[in-house]
Amino acid sequence: MSKLDEKISAYIAEAKKLKLSLEDSLIESVTKGLGPSIYKADAETIASSDPEEIKRLKNNFLIKKLGLTYDAKLDAAIEEVFTQIGKSNRNKYRALVYALLVKKFKKESLYK
């Protein structure tokens, strides 16, 4: 099993443990889209309390990658996703956060 397959399996297992309603194929596609960042411990997770991290999430993923425009809905969606994963959960894996946001904004077609 490759390192990528191991990461995908781990994220799928975490999604099931947290009872997130995500399709395995979406988690796999999003994970592949993240590239080598998933292998770096500091880049694999998102610090929900870091305003700079949230700003990068909005600008680099929601606006640039998903093509959304900035408004209060982005902040609300991010907050909702963090609540789903668990605010106190230290393992806010980037792949799961991104997959939940993709689903929230109905942008799954970008990952087919």
Phi and psi restraints in degrees (range 20) as a CNS / XPLOR table:
assign (resid 1 and name C) (resid 2 and name N)
       (resid 2 and name CA) (resid 2 and name C) 1.0 -75.4 20.0 2
assign (resid 2 and name N) (resid 2 and name CA)
       (resid 2 and name C) (resid 3 and name N) 1.0 166.6 20.0 2
assign (resid 2 and name C) (resid 3 and name N)
       (resid 3 and name CA) (resid 3 and name C) 1.0 -61.6 20.0 2
assign (resid 3 and name N) (resid 3 and name CA)
       (resid 3 and name C) (resid 4 and name N) 1.0 -39.0 20.0 2
assign (resid 3 and name C) (resid 4 and name N)
       (resid 4 and name CA) (resid 4 and name C) 1.0 -61.6 20.0 2
assign (resid 4 and name N) (resid 4 and name CA)
       (resid 4 and name C) (resid 5 and name N) 1.0 -46.3 20.0 2
assign (resid 4 and name C) (resid 5 and name N)
       (resid 5 and name CA) (resid 5 and name C) 1.0 -61.3 20.0 2
assign (resid 5 and name N) (resid 5 and name CA)
       (resid 5 and name C) (resid 6 and name N) 1.0 -37.9 20.0 2
assign (resid 5 and name C) (resid 6 and name N)
       (resid 6 and name CA) (resid 6 and name C) 1.0 -62.9 20.0 2
assign (resid 6 and name N) (resid 6 and name CA)
       (resid 6 and name C) (resid 7 and name N) 1.0 -43.7 20.0 2
assign (resid 6 and name C) (resid 7 and name N)
       (resid 7 and name CA) (resid 7 and name C) 1.0 -64.2 20.0 2
assign (resid 7 and name N) (resid 7 and name CA)
       (resid 7 and name C) (resid 8 and name N) 1.0 -45.9 20.0 2
assign (resid 7 and name C) (resid 8 and name N)
       (resid 8 and name CA) (resid 8 and name C) 1.0 -60.0 20.0 2
assign (resid 8 and name N) (resid 8 and name CA)
       (resid 8 and name C) (resid 9 and name N) 1.0 -45.7 20.0 2
assign (resid 8 and name C) (resid 9 and name N)
       (resid 9 and name CA) (resid 9 and name C) 1.0 -60.8 20.0 2
assign (resid 9 and name N) (resid 9 and name CA)
       (resid 9 and name C) (resid 10 and name N) 1.0 -41.2 20.0 2
assign (resid 9 and name C) (resid 10 and name N)
       (resid 10 and name CA) (resid 10 and name C) 1.0 -64.5 20.0 2
assign (resid 10 and name N) (resid 10 and name CA)
       (resid 10 and name C) (resid 11 and name N) 1.0 -41.8 20.0 2
assign (resid 10 and name C) (resid 11 and name N)
       (resid 11 and name CA) (resid 11 and name C) 1.0 -67.9 20.0 2
assign (resid 11 and name N) (resid 11 and name CA)
       (resid 11 and name C) (resid 12 and name N) 1.0 -39.6 20.0 2
assign (resid 11 and name C) (resid 12 and name N)
       (resid 12 and name CA) (resid 12 and name C) 1.0 -63.7 20.0 2
assign (resid 12 and name N) (resid 12 and name CA)
       (resid 12 and name C) (resid 13 and name N) 1.0 -43.1 20.0 2
assign (resid 12 and name C) (resid 13 and name N)
       (resid 13 and name CA) (resid 13 and name C) 1.0 -63.0 20.0 2
assign (resid 13 and name N) (resid 13 and name CA)
       (resid 13 and name C) (resid 14 and name N) 1.0 -41.3 20.0 2
assign (resid 13 and name C) (resid 14 and name N)
       (resid 14 and name CA) (resid 14 and name C) 1.0 -64.8 20.0 2
assign (resid 14 and name N) (resid 14 and name CA)
       (resid 14 and name C) (resid 15 and name N) 1.0 -41.1 20.0 2
assign (resid 14 and name C) (resid 15 and name N)
       (resid 15 and name CA) (resid 15 and name C) 1.0 -62.1 20.0 2
assign (resid 15 and name N) (resid 15 and name CA)
       (resid 15 and name C) (resid 16 and name N) 1.0 -41.1 20.0 2
assign (resid 15 and name C) (resid 16 and name N)
       (resid 16 and name CA) (resid 16 and name C) 1.0 -67.3 20.0 2
assign (resid 16 and name N) (resid 16 and name CA)
       (resid 16 and name C) (resid 17 and name N) 1.0 -41.5 20.0 2
assign (resid 16 and name C) (resid 17 and name N)
       (resid 17 and name CA) (resid 17 and name C) 1.0 -60.5 20.0 2
assign (resid 17 and name N) (resid 17 and name CA)
       (resid 17 and name C) (resid 18 and name N) 1.0 -40.3 20.0 2
assign (resid 17 and name C) (resid 18 and name N)
       (resid 18 and name CA) (resid 18 and name C) 1.0 -84.2 20.0 2
assign (resid 18 and name N) (resid 18 and name CA)
       (resid 18 and name C) (resid 19 and name N) 1.0 -2.3 20.0 2
assign (resid 18 and name C) (resid 19 and name N)
       (resid 19 and name CA) (resid 19 and name C) 1.0 58.4 20.0 2
assign (resid 19 and name N) (resid 19 and name CA)
       (resid 19 and name C) (resid 20 and name N) 1.0 42.7 20.0 2
assign (resid 19 and name C) (resid 20 and name N)
       (resid 20 and name CA) (resid 20 and name C) 1.0 -84.5 20.0 2
assign (resid 20 and name N) (resid 20 and name CA)
       (resid 20 and name C) (resid 21 and name N) 1.0 135.3 20.0 2
assign (resid 20 and name C) (resid 21 and name N)
       (resid 21 and name CA) (resid 21 and name C) 1.0 -87.4 20.0 2
assign (resid 21 and name N) (resid 21 and name CA)
       (resid 21 and name C) (resid 22 and name N) 1.0 76.2 20.0 2
assign (resid 21 and name C) (resid 22 and name N)
       (resid 22 and name CA) (resid 22 and name C) 1.0 -122.8 20.0 2
assign (resid 22 and name N) (resid 22 and name CA)
       (resid 22 and name C) (resid 23 and name N) 1.0 140.0 20.0 2
assign (resid 22 and name C) (resid 23 and name N)
       (resid 23 and name CA) (resid 23 and name C) 1.0 -76.3 20.0 2
assign (resid 23 and name N) (resid 23 and name CA)
       (resid 23 and name C) (resid 24 and name N) 1.0 141.7 20.0 2
assign (resid 23 and name C) (resid 24 and name N)
       (resid 24 and name CA) (resid 24 and name C) 1.0 -56.9 20.0 2
assign (resid 24 and name N) (resid 24 and name CA)
       (resid 24 and name C) (resid 25 and name N) 1.0 -38.6 20.0 2
assign (resid 24 and name C) (resid 25 and name N)
       (resid 25 and name CA) (resid 25 and name C) 1.0 -65.8 20.0 2
assign (resid 25 and name N) (resid 25 and name CA)
       (resid 25 and name C) (resid 26 and name N) 1.0 -34.5 20.0 2
assign (resid 25 and name C) (resid 26 and name N)
       (resid 26 and name CA) (resid 26 and name C) 1.0 -68.8 20.0 2
assign (resid 26 and name N) (resid 26 and name CA)
       (resid 26 and name C) (resid 27 and name N) 1.0 -43.7 20.0 2
assign (resid 26 and name C) (resid 27 and name N)
       (resid 27 and name CA) (resid 27 and name C) 1.0 -59.4 20.0 2
assign (resid 27 and name N) (resid 27 and name CA)
       (resid 27 and name C) (resid 28 and name N) 1.0 -43.5 20.0 2
assign (resid 27 and name C) (resid 28 and name N)
       (resid 28 and name CA) (resid 28 and name C) 1.0 -61.8 20.0 2
assign (resid 28 and name N) (resid 28 and name CA)
       (resid 28 and name C) (resid 29 and name N) 1.0 -46.7 20.0 2
assign (resid 28 and name C) (resid 29 and name N)
       (resid 29 and name CA) (resid 29 and name C) 1.0 -64.6 20.0 2
assign (resid 29 and name N) (resid 29 and name CA)
       (resid 29 and name C) (resid 30 and name N) 1.0 -43.7 20.0 2
assign (resid 29 and name C) (resid 30 and name N)
       (resid 30 and name CA) (resid 30 and name C) 1.0 -64.6 20.0 2
assign (resid 30 and name N) (resid 30 and name CA)
       (resid 30 and name C) (resid 31 and name N) 1.0 -42.7 20.0 2
assign (resid 30 and name C) (resid 31 and name N)
       (resid 31 and name CA) (resid 31 and name C) 1.0 -60.8 20.0 2
assign (resid 31 and name N) (resid 31 and name CA)
       (resid 31 and name C) (resid 32 and name N) 1.0 -44.5 20.0 2
assign (resid 31 and name C) (resid 32 and name N)
       (resid 32 and name CA) (resid 32 and name C) 1.0 -62.5 20.0 2
assign (resid 32 and name N) (resid 32 and name CA)
       (resid 32 and name C) (resid 33 and name N) 1.0 -36.0 20.0 2
assign (resid 32 and name C) (resid 33 and name N)
       (resid 33 and name CA) (resid 33 and name C) 1.0 -69.0 20.0 2
assign (resid 33 and name N) (resid 33 and name CA)
       (resid 33 and name C) (resid 34 and name N) 1.0 -20.8 20.0 2
assign (resid 33 and name C) (resid 34 and name N)
       (resid 34 and name CA) (resid 34 and name C) 1.0 -76.7 20.0 2
assign (resid 34 and name N) (resid 34 and name CA)
       (resid 34 and name C) (resid 35 and name N) 1.0 -20.3 20.0 2
assign (resid 34 and name C) (resid 35 and name N)
       (resid 35 and name CA) (resid 35 and name C) 1.0 67.3 20.0 2
assign (resid 35 and name N) (resid 35 and name CA)
       (resid 35 and name C) (resid 36 and name N) 1.0 -149.2 20.0 2
assign (resid 35 and name C) (resid 36 and name N)
       (resid 36 and name CA) (resid 36 and name C) 1.0 -68.3 20.0 2
assign (resid 36 and name N) (resid 36 and name CA)
       (resid 36 and name C) (resid 37 and name N) 1.0 -11.2 20.0 2
assign (resid 36 and name C) (resid 37 and name N)
       (resid 37 and name CA) (resid 37 and name C) 1.0 -61.2 20.0 2
assign (resid 37 and name N) (resid 37 and name CA)
       (resid 37 and name C) (resid 38 and name N) 1.0 -24.9 20.0 2
assign (resid 37 and name C) (resid 38 and name N)
       (resid 38 and name CA) (resid 38 and name C) 1.0 -69.8 20.0 2
assign (resid 38 and name N) (resid 38 and name CA)
       (resid 38 and name C) (resid 39 and name N) 1.0 -12.9 20.0 2
assign (resid 38 and name C) (resid 39 and name N)
       (resid 39 and name CA) (resid 39 and name C) 1.0 -93.0 20.0 2
assign (resid 39 and name N) (resid 39 and name CA)
       (resid 39 and name C) (resid 40 and name N) 1.0 -4.1 20.0 2
assign (resid 39 and name C) (resid 40 and name N)
       (resid 40 and name CA) (resid 40 and name C) 1.0 -104.5 20.0 2
assign (resid 40 and name N) (resid 40 and name CA)
       (resid 40 and name C) (resid 41 and name N) 1.0 122.0 20.0 2
assign (resid 40 and name C) (resid 41 and name N)
       (resid 41 and name CA) (resid 41 and name C) 1.0 -55.3 20.0 2
assign (resid 41 and name N) (resid 41 and name CA)
       (resid 41 and name C) (resid 42 and name N) 1.0 -40.4 20.0 2
assign (resid 41 and name C) (resid 42 and name N)
       (resid 42 and name CA) (resid 42 and name C) 1.0 -75.8 20.0 2
assign (resid 42 and name N) (resid 42 and name CA)
       (resid 42 and name C) (resid 43 and name N) 1.0 -19.8 20.0 2
assign (resid 42 and name C) (resid 43 and name N)
       (resid 43 and name CA) (resid 43 and name C) 1.0 -99.5 20.0 2
assign (resid 43 and name N) (resid 43 and name CA)
       (resid 43 and name C) (resid 44 and name N) 1.0 -15.3 20.0 2
assign (resid 43 and name C) (resid 44 and name N)
       (resid 44 and name CA) (resid 44 and name C) 1.0 -72.4 20.0 2
assign (resid 44 and name N) (resid 44 and name CA)
       (resid 44 and name C) (resid 45 and name N) 1.0 -27.8 20.0 2
assign (resid 44 and name C) (resid 45 and name N)
       (resid 45 and name CA) (resid 45 and name C) 1.0 -114.6 20.0 2
assign (resid 45 and name N) (resid 45 and name CA)
       (resid 45 and name C) (resid 46 and name N) 1.0 164.6 20.0 2
assign (resid 45 and name C) (resid 46 and name N)
       (resid 46 and name CA) (resid 46 and name C) 1.0 -114.7 20.0 2
assign (resid 46 and name N) (resid 46 and name CA)
       (resid 46 and name C) (resid 47 and name N) 1.0 130.8 20.0 2
assign (resid 46 and name C) (resid 47 and name N)
       (resid 47 and name CA) (resid 47 and name C) 1.0 -87.4 20.0 2
assign (resid 47 and name N) (resid 47 and name CA)
       (resid 47 and name C) (resid 48 and name N) 1.0 102.6 20.0 2
assign (resid 47 and name C) (resid 48 and name N)
       (resid 48 and name CA) (resid 48 and name C) 1.0 -67.5 20.0 2
assign (resid 48 and name N) (resid 48 and name CA)
       (resid 48 and name C) (resid 49 and name N) 1.0 -16.4 20.0 2
assign (resid 48 and name C) (resid 49 and name N)
       (resid 49 and name CA) (resid 49 and name C) 1.0 -94.4 20.0 2
assign (resid 49 and name N) (resid 49 and name CA)
       (resid 49 and name C) (resid 50 and name N) 1.0 -1.3 20.0 2
assign (resid 49 and name C) (resid 50 and name N)
       (resid 50 and name CA) (resid 50 and name C) 1.0 -96.4 20.0 2
assign (resid 50 and name N) (resid 50 and name CA)
       (resid 50 and name C) (resid 51 and name N) 1.0 110.2 20.0 2
assign (resid 50 and name C) (resid 51 and name N)
       (resid 51 and name CA) (resid 51 and name C) 1.0 -59.8 20.0 2
assign (resid 51 and name N) (resid 51 and name CA)
       (resid 51 and name C) (resid 52 and name N) 1.0 -33.9 20.0 2
assign (resid 51 and name C) (resid 52 and name N)
       (resid 52 and name CA) (resid 52 and name C) 1.0 -66.7 20.0 2
assign (resid 52 and name N) (resid 52 and name CA)
       (resid 52 and name C) (resid 53 and name N) 1.0 -37.4 20.0 2
assign (resid 52 and name C) (resid 53 and name N)
       (resid 53 and name CA) (resid 53 and name C) 1.0 -65.0 20.0 2
assign (resid 53 and name N) (resid 53 and name CA)
       (resid 53 and name C) (resid 54 and name N) 1.0 -42.2 20.0 2
assign (resid 53 and name C) (resid 54 and name N)
       (resid 54 and name CA) (resid 54 and name C) 1.0 -65.3 20.0 2
assign (resid 54 and name N) (resid 54 and name CA)
       (resid 54 and name C) (resid 55 and name N) 1.0 -39.9 20.0 2
assign (resid 54 and name C) (resid 55 and name N)
       (resid 55 and name CA) (resid 55 and name C) 1.0 -62.5 20.0 2
assign (resid 55 and name N) (resid 55 and name CA)
       (resid 55 and name C) (resid 56 and name N) 1.0 -44.0 20.0 2
assign (resid 55 and name C) (resid 56 and name N)
       (resid 56 and name CA) (resid 56 and name C) 1.0 -63.9 20.0 2
assign (resid 56 and name N) (resid 56 and name CA)
       (resid 56 and name C) (resid 57 and name N) 1.0 -39.4 20.0 2
assign (resid 56 and name C) (resid 57 and name N)
       (resid 57 and name CA) (resid 57 and name C) 1.0 -58.9 20.0 2
assign (resid 57 and name N) (resid 57 and name CA)
       (resid 57 and name C) (resid 58 and name N) 1.0 -46.7 20.0 2
assign (resid 57 and name C) (resid 58 and name N)
       (resid 58 and name CA) (resid 58 and name C) 1.0 -65.5 20.0 2
assign (resid 58 and name N) (resid 58 and name CA)
       (resid 58 and name C) (resid 59 and name N) 1.0 -51.7 20.0 2
assign (resid 58 and name C) (resid 59 and name N)
       (resid 59 and name CA) (resid 59 and name C) 1.0 -70.2 20.0 2
assign (resid 59 and name N) (resid 59 and name CA)
       (resid 59 and name C) (resid 60 and name N) 1.0 -49.0 20.0 2
assign (resid 59 and name C) (resid 60 and name N)
       (resid 60 and name CA) (resid 60 and name C) 1.0 -82.6 20.0 2
assign (resid 60 and name N) (resid 60 and name CA)
       (resid 60 and name C) (resid 61 and name N) 1.0 -29.3 20.0 2
assign (resid 60 and name C) (resid 61 and name N)
       (resid 61 and name CA) (resid 61 and name C) 1.0 -104.6 20.0 2
assign (resid 61 and name N) (resid 61 and name CA)
       (resid 61 and name C) (resid 62 and name N) 1.0 -60.0 20.0 2
assign (resid 61 and name C) (resid 62 and name N)
       (resid 62 and name CA) (resid 62 and name C) 1.0 -65.9 20.0 2
assign (resid 62 and name N) (resid 62 and name CA)
       (resid 62 and name C) (resid 63 and name N) 1.0 -42.6 20.0 2
assign (resid 62 and name C) (resid 63 and name N)
       (resid 63 and name CA) (resid 63 and name C) 1.0 -85.5 20.0 2
assign (resid 63 and name N) (resid 63 and name CA)
       (resid 63 and name C) (resid 64 and name N) 1.0 -53.2 20.0 2
assign (resid 63 and name C) (resid 64 and name N)
       (resid 64 and name CA) (resid 64 and name C) 1.0 -73.2 20.0 2
assign (resid 64 and name N) (resid 64 and name CA)
       (resid 64 and name C) (resid 65 and name N) 1.0 -49.8 20.0 2
assign (resid 64 and name C) (resid 65 and name N)
       (resid 65 and name CA) (resid 65 and name C) 1.0 -78.2 20.0 2
assign (resid 65 and name N) (resid 65 and name CA)
       (resid 65 and name C) (resid 66 and name N) 1.0 -48.1 20.0 2
assign (resid 65 and name C) (resid 66 and name N)
       (resid 66 and name CA) (resid 66 and name C) 1.0 -87.8 20.0 2
assign (resid 66 and name N) (resid 66 and name CA)
       (resid 66 and name C) (resid 67 and name N) 1.0 -11.9 20.0 2
assign (resid 66 and name C) (resid 67 and name N)
       (resid 67 and name CA) (resid 67 and name C) 1.0 76.1 20.0 2
assign (resid 67 and name N) (resid 67 and name CA)
       (resid 67 and name C) (resid 68 and name N) 1.0 24.7 20.0 2
assign (resid 67 and name C) (resid 68 and name N)
       (resid 68 and name CA) (resid 68 and name C) 1.0 -84.2 20.0 2
assign (resid 68 and name N) (resid 68 and name CA)
       (resid 68 and name C) (resid 69 and name N) 1.0 162.1 20.0 2
assign (resid 68 and name C) (resid 69 and name N)
       (resid 69 and name CA) (resid 69 and name C) 1.0 -105.3 20.0 2
assign (resid 69 and name N) (resid 69 and name CA)
       (resid 69 and name C) (resid 70 and name N) 1.0 151.3 20.0 2
assign (resid 69 and name C) (resid 70 and name N)
       (resid 70 and name CA) (resid 70 and name C) 1.0 -70.8 20.0 2
assign (resid 70 and name N) (resid 70 and name CA)
       (resid 70 and name C) (resid 71 and name N) 1.0 128.3 20.0 2
assign (resid 70 and name C) (resid 71 and name N)
       (resid 71 and name CA) (resid 71 and name C) 1.0 -162.1 20.0 2
assign (resid 71 and name N) (resid 71 and name CA)
       (resid 71 and name C) (resid 72 and name N) 1.0 -179.7 20.0 2
assign (resid 71 and name C) (resid 72 and name N)
       (resid 72 and name CA) (resid 72 and name C) 1.0 -64.8 20.0 2
assign (resid 72 and name N) (resid 72 and name CA)
       (resid 72 and name C) (resid 73 and name N) 1.0 -20.4 20.0 2
assign (resid 72 and name C) (resid 73 and name N)
       (resid 73 and name CA) (resid 73 and name C) 1.0 -62.0 20.0 2
assign (resid 73 and name N) (resid 73 and name CA)
       (resid 73 and name C) (resid 74 and name N) 1.0 -32.1 20.0 2
assign (resid 73 and name C) (resid 74 and name N)
       (resid 74 and name CA) (resid 74 and name C) 1.0 -65.0 20.0 2
assign (resid 74 and name N) (resid 74 and name CA)
       (resid 74 and name C) (resid 75 and name N) 1.0 -46.5 20.0 2
assign (resid 74 and name C) (resid 75 and name N)
       (resid 75 and name CA) (resid 75 and name C) 1.0 -62.5 20.0 2
assign (resid 75 and name N) (resid 75 and name CA)
       (resid 75 and name C) (resid 76 and name N) 1.0 -42.4 20.0 2
assign (resid 75 and name C) (resid 76 and name N)
       (resid 76 and name CA) (resid 76 and name C) 1.0 -64.1 20.0 2
assign (resid 76 and name N) (resid 76 and name CA)
       (resid 76 and name C) (resid 77 and name N) 1.0 -40.9 20.0 2
assign (resid 76 and name C) (resid 77 and name N)
       (resid 77 and name CA) (resid 77 and name C) 1.0 -66.2 20.0 2
assign (resid 77 and name N) (resid 77 and name CA)
       (resid 77 and name C) (resid 78 and name N) 1.0 -42.2 20.0 2
assign (resid 77 and name C) (resid 78 and name N)
       (resid 78 and name CA) (resid 78 and name C) 1.0 -61.8 20.0 2
assign (resid 78 and name N) (resid 78 and name CA)
       (resid 78 and name C) (resid 79 and name N) 1.0 -44.9 20.0 2
assign (resid 78 and name C) (resid 79 and name N)
       (resid 79 and name CA) (resid 79 and name C) 1.0 -62.0 20.0 2
assign (resid 79 and name N) (resid 79 and name CA)
       (resid 79 and name C) (resid 80 and name N) 1.0 -41.5 20.0 2
assign (resid 79 and name C) (resid 80 and name N)
       (resid 80 and name CA) (resid 80 and name C) 1.0 -63.1 20.0 2
assign (resid 80 and name N) (resid 80 and name CA)
       (resid 80 and name C) (resid 81 and name N) 1.0 -42.1 20.0 2
assign (resid 80 and name C) (resid 81 and name N)
       (resid 81 and name CA) (resid 81 and name C) 1.0 -64.3 20.0 2
assign (resid 81 and name N) (resid 81 and name CA)
       (resid 81 and name C) (resid 82 and name N) 1.0 -44.1 20.0 2
assign (resid 81 and name C) (resid 82 and name N)
       (resid 82 and name CA) (resid 82 and name C) 1.0 -62.7 20.0 2
assign (resid 82 and name N) (resid 82 and name CA)
       (resid 82 and name C) (resid 83 and name N) 1.0 -34.6 20.0 2
assign (resid 82 and name C) (resid 83 and name N)
       (resid 83 and name CA) (resid 83 and name C) 1.0 -67.9 20.0 2
assign (resid 83 and name N) (resid 83 and name CA)
       (resid 83 and name C) (resid 84 and name N) 1.0 -41.5 20.0 2
assign (resid 83 and name C) (resid 84 and name N)
       (resid 84 and name CA) (resid 84 and name C) 1.0 -60.2 20.0 2
assign (resid 84 and name N) (resid 84 and name CA)
       (resid 84 and name C) (resid 85 and name N) 1.0 -44.1 20.0 2
assign (resid 84 and name C) (resid 85 and name N)
       (resid 85 and name CA) (resid 85 and name C) 1.0 -73.2 20.0 2
assign (resid 85 and name N) (resid 85 and name CA)
       (resid 85 and name C) (resid 86 and name N) 1.0 -29.6 20.0 2
assign (resid 85 and name C) (resid 86 and name N)
       (resid 86 and name CA) (resid 86 and name C) 1.0 111.6 20.0 2
assign (resid 86 and name N) (resid 86 and name CA)
       (resid 86 and name C) (resid 87 and name N) 1.0 112.2 20.0 2
assign (resid 86 and name C) (resid 87 and name N)
       (resid 87 and name CA) (resid 87 and name C) 1.0 -57.2 20.0 2
assign (resid 87 and name N) (resid 87 and name CA)
       (resid 87 and name C) (resid 88 and name N) 1.0 -34.5 20.0 2
assign (resid 87 and name C) (resid 88 and name N)
       (resid 88 and name CA) (resid 88 and name C) 1.0 -87.1 20.0 2
assign (resid 88 and name N) (resid 88 and name CA)
       (resid 88 and name C) (resid 89 and name N) 1.0 -5.6 20.0 2
assign (resid 88 and name C) (resid 89 and name N)
       (resid 89 and name CA) (resid 89 and name C) 1.0 -70.1 20.0 2
assign (resid 89 and name N) (resid 89 and name CA)
       (resid 89 and name C) (resid 90 and name N) 1.0 118.8 20.0 2
assign (resid 89 and name C) (resid 90 and name N)
       (resid 90 and name CA) (resid 90 and name C) 1.0 -74.7 20.0 2
assign (resid 90 and name N) (resid 90 and name CA)
       (resid 90 and name C) (resid 91 and name N) 1.0 -19.1 20.0 2
assign (resid 90 and name C) (resid 91 and name N)
       (resid 91 and name CA) (resid 91 and name C) 1.0 -97.8 20.0 2
assign (resid 91 and name N) (resid 91 and name CA)
       (resid 91 and name C) (resid 92 and name N) 1.0 67.8 20.0 2
assign (resid 91 and name C) (resid 92 and name N)
       (resid 92 and name CA) (resid 92 and name C) 1.0 -87.4 20.0 2
assign (resid 92 and name N) (resid 92 and name CA)
       (resid 92 and name C) (resid 93 and name N) 1.0 81.3 20.0 2
assign (resid 92 and name C) (resid 93 and name N)
       (resid 93 and name CA) (resid 93 and name C) 1.0 -63.8 20.0 2
assign (resid 93 and name N) (resid 93 and name CA)
       (resid 93 and name C) (resid 94 and name N) 1.0 132.1 20.0 2
assign (resid 93 and name C) (resid 94 and name N)
       (resid 94 and name CA) (resid 94 and name C) 1.0 -54.5 20.0 2
assign (resid 94 and name N) (resid 94 and name CA)
       (resid 94 and name C) (resid 95 and name N) 1.0 -42.2 20.0 2
assign (resid 94 and name C) (resid 95 and name N)
       (resid 95 and name CA) (resid 95 and name C) 1.0 -60.4 20.0 2
assign (resid 95 and name N) (resid 95 and name CA)
       (resid 95 and name C) (resid 96 and name N) 1.0 -40.5 20.0 2
assign (resid 95 and name C) (resid 96 and name N)
       (resid 96 and name CA) (resid 96 and name C) 1.0 -73.7 20.0 2
assign (resid 96 and name N) (resid 96 and name CA)
       (resid 96 and name C) (resid 97 and name N) 1.0 -40.5 20.0 2
assign (resid 96 and name C) (resid 97 and name N)
       (resid 97 and name CA) (resid 97 and name C) 1.0 -60.8 20.0 2
assign (resid 97 and name N) (resid 97 and name CA)
       (resid 97 and name C) (resid 98 and name N) 1.0 -47.4 20.0 2
assign (resid 97 and name C) (resid 98 and name N)
       (resid 98 and name CA) (resid 98 and name C) 1.0 -63.3 20.0 2
assign (resid 98 and name N) (resid 98 and name CA)
       (resid 98 and name C) (resid 99 and name N) 1.0 -43.7 20.0 2
assign (resid 98 and name C) (resid 99 and name N)
       (resid 99 and name CA) (resid 99 and name C) 1.0 -61.9 20.0 2
assign (resid 99 and name N) (resid 99 and name CA)
       (resid 99 and name C) (resid 100 and name N) 1.0 -41.3 20.0 2
assign (resid 99 and name C) (resid 100 and name N)
       (resid 100 and name CA) (resid 100 and name C) 1.0 -65.0 20.0 2
assign (resid 100 and name N) (resid 100 and name CA)
       (resid 100 and name C) (resid 101 and name N) 1.0 -38.5 20.0 2
assign (resid 100 and name C) (resid 101 and name N)
       (resid 101 and name CA) (resid 101 and name C) 1.0 -69.1 20.0 2
assign (resid 101 and name N) (resid 101 and name CA)
       (resid 101 and name C) (resid 102 and name N) 1.0 -39.4 20.0 2
assign (resid 101 and name C) (resid 102 and name N)
       (resid 102 and name CA) (resid 102 and name C) 1.0 -58.7 20.0 2
assign (resid 102 and name N) (resid 102 and name CA)
       (resid 102 and name C) (resid 103 and name N) 1.0 -46.3 20.0 2
assign (resid 102 and name C) (resid 103 and name N)
       (resid 103 and name CA) (resid 103 and name C) 1.0 -65.7 20.0 2
assign (resid 103 and name N) (resid 103 and name CA)
       (resid 103 and name C) (resid 104 and name N) 1.0 -43.4 20.0 2
assign (resid 103 and name C) (resid 104 and name N)
       (resid 104 and name CA) (resid 104 and name C) 1.0 -57.8 20.0 2
assign (resid 104 and name N) (resid 104 and name CA)
       (resid 104 and name C) (resid 105 and name N) 1.0 -41.9 20.0 2
assign (resid 104 and name C) (resid 105 and name N)
       (resid 105 and name CA) (resid 105 and name C) 1.0 -94.7 20.0 2
assign (resid 105 and name N) (resid 105 and name CA)
       (resid 105 and name C) (resid 106 and name N) 1.0 9.2 20.0 2
assign (resid 105 and name C) (resid 106 and name N)
       (resid 106 and name CA) (resid 106 and name C) 1.0 55.4 20.0 2
assign (resid 106 and name N) (resid 106 and name CA)
       (resid 106 and name C) (resid 107 and name N) 1.0 48.8 20.0 2
assign (resid 106 and name C) (resid 107 and name N)
       (resid 107 and name CA) (resid 107 and name C) 1.0 -113.2 20.0 2
assign (resid 107 and name N) (resid 107 and name CA)
       (resid 107 and name C) (resid 108 and name N) 1.0 24.6 20.0 2
assign (resid 107 and name C) (resid 108 and name N)
       (resid 108 and name CA) (resid 108 and name C) 1.0 -57.2 20.0 2
assign (resid 108 and name N) (resid 108 and name CA)
       (resid 108 and name C) (resid 109 and name N) 1.0 -28.3 20.0 2
assign (resid 108 and name C) (resid 109 and name N)
       (resid 109 and name CA) (resid 109 and name C) 1.0 -61.9 20.0 2
assign (resid 109 and name N) (resid 109 and name CA)
       (resid 109 and name C) (resid 110 and name N) 1.0 -22.7 20.0 2
assign (resid 109 and name C) (resid 110 and name N)
       (resid 110 and name CA) (resid 110 and name C) 1.0 -71.5 20.0 2
assign (resid 110 and name N) (resid 110 and name CA)
       (resid 110 and name C) (resid 111 and name N) 1.0 -16.1 20.0 2
assign (resid 110 and name C) (resid 111 and name N)
       (resid 111 and name CA) (resid 111 and name C) 1.0 -117.1 20.0 2
assign (resid 111 and name N) (resid 111 and name CA)
       (resid 111 and name C) (resid 112 and name N) 1.0 25.2 20.0 2
